[in-house]
């Protein structure tokens, strides 16, 4: 698969996740993949980037080994999006730009952004036009959902607009905004989008918990690649599985009959946890803050292992690497990978009311009132 001039082989992409896919987590996933695939930054707001917000400027830092450098932008105002994209291109801040039209969280949709935005067709077109024209030689892609809800589906119209405006590839999460992360992803929508826009690559996203899920999605939908989000939470080694599966290899470390289901022991998981926390501390420039930021990952890494509730709580409030390591060393580290730990993880809530600007659904072509004031001030989680 090609994203502009960049080959992505195998066609596996780390989904941008706010507060998760920072440089340290991307480093771990990339190491397990052997440097293969595409790894996207967490969400960067265009307003914060243009204003050179200090936190945002740290979030767009890429390790020297990251090639291509892939950045995801969120924006609602075409002019601000255009400024941000031109800044990235002119200052060589990234090699690939992805646009966020999939986020379902209220702080984003209530301003008309994320998964709410494609409903306003002219606004979507204006943003894409500004982004593509400002990017120069940099490829621009977009990630979206099926629509706001089952009564307001937008993905086919959005796909056609994207092709017409020069977008290089589209990733579709097979859920509506109202589903959030609940229910089952509709892979048939991915197949329909691929049929609708055969001119450019279509990537599928949603309910990829294993490498075999990724292969099945490609077989069933005809999509050109996969985007993996919640499936790799607490499991960065999933990218080793994905690479092996797409390359048709059976790795010695893999435990599944299809050769693409790595199952590390708790000892191996503990070592990855400490490395993750260490990388965060180095990135932030403060060990304690790095370990504190790591706390949200503890439950994902330990899912399914026999670890008592008190120890889980203790590990989730550690403030130093020595504290984290000593706590992990008290566990039975010889535990094998637990049965059932390969399934869903992360947020699973669904059937939520989508918070939208007043009157948003009255007219898909009325974009009055959407402008700079709708831009978020901060990036990431």
C-alpha positions as a Python dict, from the first residue, in 0.01 Angstrom:
ca = {
    (1, 'X'): (0, 0, 0),
    (2, 'X'): (120, 351, -81),
    (3, 'X'): (45, 666, 120),
    (4, 'X'): (167, 921, -131),
    (5, 'X'): (536, 843, -186),
    (6, 'X'): (556, 626, 125),
    (7, 'X'): (519, 246, 94),
    (8, 'X'): (341, 93, 394),
    (9, 'X'): (429, -275, 391),
    (10, 'X'): (267, -457, 546),
    (11, 'X'): (-41, -231, 528),
    (12, 'X'): (-78, -186, 905),
    (13, 'X'): (-136, 151, 1074),
    (14, 'X'): (-136, 245, 1442),
    (15, 'X'): (-452, 447, 1501),
    (16, 'X'): (-401, 791, 1655),
    (17, 'X'): (-531, 777, 2014),
    (18, 'X'): (-537, 1084, 2238),
    (19, 'X'): (-309, 1048, 2537),
    (20, 'X'): (-179, 713, 2409),
    (21, 'X'): (9, 728, 2078),
    (22, 'X'): (281, 966, 2190),
    (23, 'X'): (644, 913, 2088),
    (24, 'X'): (722, 650, 2358),
    (25, 'X'): (427, 425, 2268),
    (26, 'X'): (499, 462, 1897),
    (27, 'X'): (858, 359, 1968),
    (28, 'X'): (745, 39, 2142),
    (29, 'X'): (501, -55, 1865),
    (30, 'X'): (760, 22, 1597),
    (31, 'X'): (1024, -189, 1773),
    (32, 'X'): (792, -488, 1785),
    (33, 'X'): (702, -443, 1418),
    (34, 'X'): (1065, -429, 1313),
    (35, 'X'): (1009, -78, 1183),
    (36, 'X'): (736, -187, 942),
    (37, 'X'): (399, -15, 917),
    (38, 'X'): (281, 341, 982),
    (39, 'X'): (252, 492, 1330),
    (40, 'X'): (40, 805, 1372),
    (41, 'X'): (74, 1068, 1644),
    (42, 'X'): (-203, 1147, 1886),
    (43, 'X'): (-448, 1420, 1788),
    (44, 'X'): (-293, 1765, 1735),
    (45, 'X'): (-533, 2058, 1725),
    (46, 'X'): (-466, 2300, 1443),
    (47, 'X'): (-524, 2608, 1657),
    (48, 'X'): (-275, 2493, 1921),
    (49, 'X'): (-19, 2414, 1652),
    (50, 'X'): (-54, 2751, 1480),
    (51, 'X'): (-23, 2924, 1817),
    (52, 'X'): (282, 2706, 1899),
    (53, 'X'): (135, 2584, 2226),
    (54, 'X'): (418, 2439, 2436),
    (55, 'X'): (248, 2103, 2502),
    (56, 'X'): (153, 2069, 2137),
    (57, 'X'): (507, 2137, 2019),
    (58, 'X'): (626, 1853, 2243),
    (59, 'X'): (359, 1619, 2107),
    (60, 'X'): (479, 1668, 1750),
    (61, 'X'): (831, 1557, 1840),
    (62, 'X'): (936, 1251, 1641),
    (63, 'X'): (1223, 1016, 1712),
    (64, 'X'): (1497, 1024, 1450),
    (65, 'X'): (1412, 665, 1356),
    (66, 'X'): (1047, 745, 1273),
    (67, 'X'): (1007, 735, 897),
    (68, 'X'): (767, 849, 774),
    (69, 'X'): (668, 1097, 1045),
    (70, 'X'): (292, 1086, 1061),
    (71, 'X'): (85, 1353, 1234),
    (72, 'X'): (-291, 1369, 1290),
    (73, 'X'): (-462, 1706, 1288),
    (74, 'X'): (-799, 1808, 1427),
    (75, 'X'): (-962, 2125, 1304),
    (76, 'X'): (-1299, 2281, 1229),
    (77, 'X'): (-1206, 2612, 1066),
    (78, 'X'): (-1070, 2575, 709),
    (79, 'X'): (-844, 2878, 741),
    (80, 'X'): (-685, 2752, 1062),
    (81, 'X'): (-643, 2402, 918),
    (82, 'X'): (-475, 2555, 613),
    (83, 'X'): (-232, 2755, 829),
    (84, 'X'): (-143, 2445, 1032),
    (85, 'X'): (-82, 2231, 725),
    (86, 'X'): (133, 2496, 560),
    (87, 'X'): (333, 2530, 883),
    (88, 'X'): (398, 2154, 883),
    (89, 'X'): (504, 2155, 519),
    (90, 'X'): (718, 2469, 531),
    (91, 'X'): (896, 2377, 857),
    (92, 'X'): (936, 2007, 770),
    (93, 'X'): (753, 1894, 1083),
    (94, 'X'): (610, 1572, 934),
    (95, 'X'): (602, 1356, 621),
    (96, 'X'): (231, 1268, 624),
    (97, 'X'): (-80, 1447, 752),
    (98, 'X'): (-395, 1267, 865),
    (99, 'X'): (-715, 1460, 937),
    (100, 'X'): (-944, 1362, 1223),
    (101, 'X'): (-1311, 1328, 1129),
    (102, 'X'): (-1376, 1031, 1356),
    (103, 'X'): (-1348, 1141, 1719),
    (104, 'X'): (-1686, 1095, 1899),
    (105, 'X'): (-1607, 1258, 2237),
    (106, 'X'): (-1836, 1545, 2346),
    (107, 'X'): (-1563, 1812, 2377),
    (108, 'X'): (-1497, 1763, 2005),
    (109, 'X'): (-1844, 1700, 1858),
    (110, 'X'): (-2013, 1981, 2051),
    (111, 'X'): (-1802, 2221, 1847),
    (112, 'X'): (-1889, 2045, 1523),
    (113, 'X'): (-1557, 1866, 1497),
    (114, 'X'): (-1447, 1505, 1467),
    (115, 'X'): (-1721, 1264, 1369),
    (116, 'X'): (-1980, 1546, 1358),
    (117, 'X'): (-1807, 1742, 1085),
    (118, 'X'): (-1862, 1529, 771),
    (119, 'X'): (-2237, 1593, 805),
    (120, 'X'): (-2166, 1947, 685),
    (121, 'X'): (-2057, 1856, 332),
    (122, 'X'): (-1940, 2204, 221),
    (123, 'X'): (-1736, 2246, 540),
    (124, 'X'): (-1570, 1909, 490),
    (125, 'X'): (-1485, 2000, 132),
    (126, 'X'): (-1343, 2338, 234),
    (127, 'X'): (-1119, 2183, 501),
    (128, 'X'): (-991, 1913, 267),
    (129, 'X'): (-925, 2168, -7),
    (130, 'X'): (-725, 2391, 228),
    (131, 'X'): (-531, 2096, 367),
    (132, 'X'): (-439, 1941, 33),
    (133, 'X'): (-343, 2272, -126),
    (134, 'X'): (-134, 2375, 176),
    (135, 'X'): (42, 2039, 209),
    (136, 'X'): (239, 2067, -112),
    (137, 'X'): (407, 1732, -172),
    (138, 'X'): (296, 1586, 163),
    (139, 'X'): (18, 1325, 136),
    (140, 'X'): (-306, 1406, 319),
    (141, 'X'): (-530, 1127, 447),
    (142, 'X'): (-844, 1126, 660),
    (143, 'X'): (-1000, 904, 926),
    (144, 'X'): (-1376, 902, 973),
    (145, 'X'): (-1677, 708, 1101),
    (146, 'X'): (-1991, 593, 920),
    (147, 'X'): (-2180, 901, 1033),
    (148, 'X'): (-2343, 1058, 1336),
    (149, 'X'): (-2600, 780, 1377),
    (150, 'X'): (-2786, 533, 1157),
    (151, 'X'): (-3021, 809, 1041),
    (152, 'X'): (-2736, 1043, 947),
    (153, 'X'): (-2477, 837, 759),
    (154, 'X'): (-2211, 1039, 580),
    (155, 'X'): (-1925, 808, 487),
    (156, 'X'): (-2008, 757, 119),
    (157, 'X'): (-2056, 1128, 50),
    (158, 'X'): (-1743, 1207, 251),
    (159, 'X'): (-1544, 948, 60),
    (160, 'X'): (-1643, 1094, -275),
    (161, 'X'): (-1561, 1449, -159),
    (162, 'X'): (-1223, 1327, -35),
    (163, 'X'): (-1137, 1177, -374),
    (164, 'X'): (-1245, 1494, -554),
    (165, 'X'): (-1028, 1711, -326),
    (166, 'X'): (-712, 1504, -364),
    (167, 'X'): (-701, 1306, -40),
    (168, 'X'): (-453, 1019, -69),
    (169, 'X'): (-629, 752, 143),
    (170, 'X'): (-927, 709, 376),
    (171, 'X'): (-958, 511, 697),
    (172, 'X'): (-1311, 415, 804),
    (173, 'X'): (-1408, 308, 1155),
    (174, 'X'): (-1713, 89, 1105),
    (175, 'X'): (-1918, 259, 1377),
    (176, 'X'): (-2127, 575, 1401),
    (177, 'X'): (-2049, 851, 1647),
    (178, 'X'): (-2349, 749, 1858),
    (179, 'X'): (-2204, 400, 1900),
    (180, 'X'): (-1880, 542, 2041),
    (181, 'X'): (-1696, 212, 2104),
    (182, 'X'): (-1992, -12, 2180),
    (183, 'X'): (-2153, -288, 1980),
    (184, 'X'): (-1987, -445, 1681),
    (185, 'X'): (-1804, -262, 1404),
    (186, 'X'): (-1983, -279, 1069),
    (187, 'X'): (-1720, -414, 834),
    (188, 'X'): (-1970, -421, 548),
    (189, 'X'): (-1954, -39, 544),
    (190, 'X'): (-1579, -65, 482),
    (191, 'X'): (-1652, -290, 183),
    (192, 'X'): (-1910, -44, 48),
    (193, 'X'): (-1670, 247, 82),
    (194, 'X'): (-1398, 54, -102),
    (195, 'X'): (-1642, -10, -388),
    (196, 'X'): (-1749, 356, -383),
    (197, 'X'): (-1398, 506, -402),
    (198, 'X'): (-1180, 255, -589),
    (199, 'X'): (-943, 536, -691),
    (200, 'X'): (-760, 553, -355),
    (201, 'X'): (-667, 313, -72),
    (202, 'X'): (-933, 245, 191),
    (203, 'X'): (-824, 124, 533),
    (204, 'X'): (-1053, -56, 775),
    (205, 'X'): (-1076, 13, 1147),
    (206, 'X'): (-1281, -143, 1425),
    (207, 'X'): (-1270, -465, 1627),
    (208, 'X'): (-924, -578, 1526),
    (209, 'X'): (-814, -762, 1839),
    (210, 'X'): (-571, -1004, 1675),
    (211, 'X'): (-369, -1050, 1359),
    (212, 'X'): (-623, -1304, 1236),
    (213, 'X'): (-894, -1036, 1271),
    (214, 'X'): (-686, -807, 1049),
    (215, 'X'): (-646, -1071, 779),
    (216, 'X'): (-1017, -1152, 797),
    (217, 'X'): (-1110, -784, 757),
    (218, 'X'): (-901, -757, 440),
    (219, 'X'): (-1051, -1078, 301),
    (220, 'X'): (-1411, -984, 380),
    (221, 'X'): (-1405, -617, 280),
    (222, 'X'): (-1138, -589, 12),
    (223, 'X'): (-982, -298, 203),
    (224, 'X'): (-622, -207, 129),
    (225, 'X'): (-499, -205, 487),
    (226, 'X'): (-598, -197, 854),
    (227, 'X'): (-587, 62, 1130),
    (228, 'X'): (-541, -83, 1479),
    (229, 'X'): (-644, 112, 1788),
    (230, 'X'): (-774, -36, 2113),
    (231, 'X'): (-645, -383, 2025),
    (232, 'X'): (-287, -277, 2100),
    (233, 'X'): (-356, -112, 2436),
    (234, 'X'): (-124, -290, 2677),
    (235, 'X'): (-14, -509, 2383),
    (236, 'X'): (238, -324, 2164),
    (237, 'X'): (367, -667, 2057),
    (238, 'X'): (47, -705, 1855),
    (239, 'X'): (241, -532, 1576),
    (240, 'X'): (486, -824, 1565),
    (241, 'X'): (186, -1053, 1513),
    (242, 'X'): (42, -829, 1243),
    (243, 'X'): (365, -811, 1047),
    (244, 'X'): (413, -1188, 1070),
    (245, 'X'): (54, -1252, 959),
    (246, 'X'): (63, -1021, 658),
    (247, 'X'): (401, -1158, 553),
    (248, 'X'): (274, -1514, 587),
    (249, 'X'): (532, -1607, 850),
    (250, 'X'): (500, -1838, 1150),
    (251, 'X'): (727, -1691, 1417),
    (252, 'X'): (876, -1916, 1682),
    (253, 'X'): (738, -1690, 1953),
    (254, 'X'): (382, -1712, 1824),
    (255, 'X'): (150, -1941, 2012),
    (256, 'X'): (-151, -1961, 1781),
    (257, 'X'): (-210, -2229, 1523),
    (258, 'X'): (-210, -1961, 1252),
    (259, 'X'): (133, -1839, 1365),
    (260, 'X'): (14, -1490, 1450),
    (261, 'X'): (-80, -1480, 1815),
    (262, 'X'): (217, -1393, 2038),
    (263, 'X'): (156, -1477, 2402),
    (264, 'X'): (428, -1333, 2629),
    (265, 'X'): (465, -1448, 2989),
    (266, 'X'): (402, -1203, 3271),
    (267, 'X'): (778, -1164, 3306),
    (268, 'X'): (804, -1041, 2947),
    (269, 'X'): (502, -814, 2996),
    (270, 'X'): (658, -667, 3312),
    (271, 'X'): (977, -586, 3123),
    (272, 'X'): (778, -405, 2854),
    (273, 'X'): (586, -213, 3122),
    (274, 'X'): (907, -86, 3279),
    (275, 'X'): (1049, 8, 2939),
    (276, 'X'): (729, 193, 2850),
    (277, 'X'): (739, 391, 3174),
    (278, 'X'): (1111, 461, 3124),
    (279, 'X'): (1055, 596, 2774),
    (280, 'X'): (776, 820, 2899),
    (281, 'X'): (1003, 964, 3169),
    (282, 'X'): (1279, 1031, 2917),
    (283, 'X'): (1032, 1193, 2676),
    (284, 'X'): (873, 1415, 2942),
    (285, 'X'): (1207, 1487, 3106),
    (286, 'X'): (1099, 1373, 3451),
    (287, 'X'): (1093, 1012, 3575),
    (288, 'X'): (809, 1062, 3822),
    (289, 'X'): (584, 1235, 3569),
    (290, 'X'): (660, 959, 3320),
    (291, 'X'): (556, 687, 3566),
    (292, 'X'): (244, 884, 3658),
    (293, 'X'): (153, 913, 3289),
    (294, 'X'): (209, 538, 3256),
    (295, 'X'): (-49, 457, 3525),
    (296, 'X'): (-337, 448, 3276),
    (297, 'X'): (-165, 161, 3094),
    (298, 'X'): (-127, -70, 3396),
    (299, 'X'): (-471, -234, 3378),
    (300, 'X'): (-436, -296, 3004),
    (301, 'X'): (-99, -467, 3042),
    (302, 'X'): (-216, -685, 3331),
    (303, 'X'): (-553, -782, 3183),
    (304, 'X'): (-628, -1147, 3257),
    (305, 'X'): (-322, -1217, 3471),
    (306, 'X'): (-364, -1340, 3831),
    (307, 'X'): (-284, -1013, 4006),
    (308, 'X'): (-480, -926, 4320),
    (309, 'X'): (-688, -612, 4340),
    (310, 'X'): (-467, -456, 4607),
    (311, 'X'): (-154, -507, 4399),
    (312, 'X'): (-328, -368, 4091),
    (313, 'X'): (-418, -56, 4289),
    (314, 'X'): (-64, -29, 4421),
    (315, 'X'): (89, -55, 4074),
    (316, 'X'): (-158, 204, 3943),
    (317, 'X'): (-39, 468, 4194),
    (318, 'X'): (337, 421, 4163),
    (319, 'X'): (549, 732, 4116),
    (320, 'X'): (896, 595, 4040),
    (321, 'X'): (1053, 328, 3823),
    (322, 'X'): (1196, 150, 4129),
    (323, 'X'): (849, 139, 4285),
    (324, 'X'): (701, 1, 3965),
    (325, 'X'): (976, -258, 3922),
    (326, 'X'): (968, -376, 4283),
    (327, 'X'): (590, -415, 4271),
    (328, 'X'): (607, -617, 3951),
    (329, 'X'): (883, -837, 4098),
    (330, 'X'): (645, -945, 4376),
    (331, 'X'): (415, -1106, 4119),
    (332, 'X'): (430, -1461, 3991),
    (333, 'X'): (619, -1362, 3679),
    (334, 'X'): (621, -1716, 3541),
    (335, 'X'): (249, -1692, 3460),
    (336, 'X'): (181, -1771, 3094),
    (337, 'X'): (-32, -1547, 2876),
    (338, 'X'): (-387, -1582, 3016),
    (339, 'X'): (-674, -1734, 2823),
    (340, 'X'): (-916, -1469, 2705),
    (341, 'X'): (-674, -1176, 2726),
    (342, 'X'): (-663, -1135, 2347),
    (343, 'X'): (-1015, -998, 2317),
    (344, 'X'): (-1166, -649, 2347),
    (345, 'X'): (-993, -394, 2565),
    (346, 'X'): (-1019, -22, 2624),
    (347, 'X'): (-1346, 169, 2608),
    (348, 'X'): (-1655, -33, 2519),
    (349, 'X'): (-1935, 214, 2597),
    (350, 'X'): (-2193, 268, 2328),
    (351, 'X'): (-2535, 402, 2231),
    (352, 'X'): (-2458, 750, 2357),
    (353, 'X'): (-2631, 1067, 2250),
    (354, 'X'): (-2394, 1265, 2031),
    (355, 'X'): (-2341, 1616, 2165),
    (356, 'X'): (-2376, 1855, 1871),
    (357, 'X'): (-2399, 2232, 1820),
    (358, 'X'): (-2756, 2366, 1830),
    (359, 'X'): (-2938, 2297, 1506),
    (360, 'X'): (-2646, 2101, 1357),
    (361, 'X'): (-2869, 1840, 1192),
    (362, 'X'): (-3121, 2079, 1038),
    (363, 'X'): (-2933, 2127, 712),
    (364, 'X'): (-2620, 1941, 599),
    (365, 'X'): (-2530, 2233, 372),
    (366, 'X'): (-2572, 2519, 620),
    (367, 'X'): (-2230, 2588, 774),
    (368, 'X'): (-2308, 2927, 927),
    (369, 'X'): (-2161, 2982, 1270),
    (370, 'X'): (-1868, 2742, 1229),
    (371, 'X'): (-1535, 2918, 1245),
    (372, 'X'): (-1230, 2994, 1456),
    (373, 'X'): (-1425, 2988, 1782),
    (374, 'X'): (-1493, 2618, 1729),
    (375, 'X'): (-1123, 2530, 1736),
    (376, 'X'): (-990, 2350, 2045),
    (377, 'X'): (-704, 2513, 2233),
    (378, 'X'): (-512, 2201, 2341),
    (379, 'X'): (-390, 1881, 2181),
    (380, 'X'): (-382, 1519, 2291),
    (381, 'X'): (-555, 1350, 2582),
}
